[in-house]
Amino acid sequence: MAEEKEYTLADIEKLLKKRMKRIDGSDTDNKEYSGITALWKYIFPEFRKPSNKKAKTSHDASANCGEWYSKANEYWESEENCPITDDGVLGGYGALTEMDVRDSNRLLDSIPGLTFDVACDCGAGIGRVTKNFLLPRYARVDLVEQSRRLLNAAPRYIGVPDEQVPEKLGLFEVGMQDFVPEPKKYDVIWIQWVIGHLHDLDFIQFFRRCGRGLKDNGVIVLKDNCIMVETHAFNLDLNDNSVCRNIIYFRLLFELAGMEIVREQLQTDFPEELYPVMMFVLRPLPARITAASAADTSV
């Protein structure tokens, strides 16, 4: 296996500058950021420390970034913020589930050669995606969720009888930043409306681990909000500690993680006031291609 190249925030920003007209962004308080390094240094004071200037991996650079993830978890642990309903987990847009599931099914139906044994639902929440989409297609679904409150509510919400839970569902109380999939276990790893909680370095490491968790014909699917204009790289949501990224930003991070984009598809019929939602079907690149790609993205 080729050695995985490690990157710093400065590396990622330099590469993004080559692909976008502007790399600045903003947050929900209308604060402006000159680039992604400015964003993450604002969020994580430890990135400003001289001792971490050379930090490359998520374990080096985010050793003290737990507050970012714990604040996000606190948001979802609150019944006030997120009732145990479709409306609760979708911020009042529970009616989108039918259209959401319709387009997700169409996406998987368009990919040849897939098998439907074991799926992984990352950032599963109460299991909305599992109940309405994954479990009707797969024999078993593992739910990965950081919020204990949401995960505990999942089996009843999904409607799996208690005696069938061990067979049908796996419940993993862990954040994506710490989740390590079992090698070659999954036919699909589905990641929906949650990836904004990972900072860039953890994003890259997470996708690399997910790649190792796929069966030979498996895929990773990321479905999430996406900025489509080239003049804005990101928007930080200070309420739930998440970042919405530009589609070009996403593509770069996939490349740095060693992923091949098999298909991109836009979710249809969602309200215009929402961000566009893109679906990315991904597979790990072969080792020889990954090594060549790493050379192409040298900084």
Secondary structure as UniProt FT lines:
FT   HELIX           9..17
FT   TURN            18..19
FT   STRAND          25..27
FT   TURN            28..29
FT   STRAND          32..33
FT   HELIX           36..43
FT   HELIX           45..48
FT   HELIX           50..52
FT   TURN            53..54
FT   HELIX           58..61
FT   TURN            62..64
FT   HELIX           66..77
FT   TURN            79..81
FT   HELIX           86..89
FT   TURN            90..92
FT   HELIX           94..96
FT   HELIX           97..109
FT   TURN            112..113
FT   STRAND          118..122
FT   TURN            125..127
FT   HELIX           128..129
FT   HELIX           130..134
FT   TURN            135..137
FT   STRAND          140..145
FT   HELIX           148..158
FT   HELIX           162..164
FT   HELIX           165..168
FT   STRAND          169..173
FT   TURN            176..178
FT   TURN            183..184
FT   STRAND          186..192
FT   HELIX           195..197
FT   HELIX           200..212
FT   STRAND          214..225
FT   TURN            230..231
FT   STRAND          234..237
FT   TURN            238..241
FT   STRAND          242..246
FT   HELIX           247..256
FT   TURN            257..258
FT   STRAND          259..266
FT   TURN            272..273
FT   STRAND          277..284
FT   HELIX           287..296
//
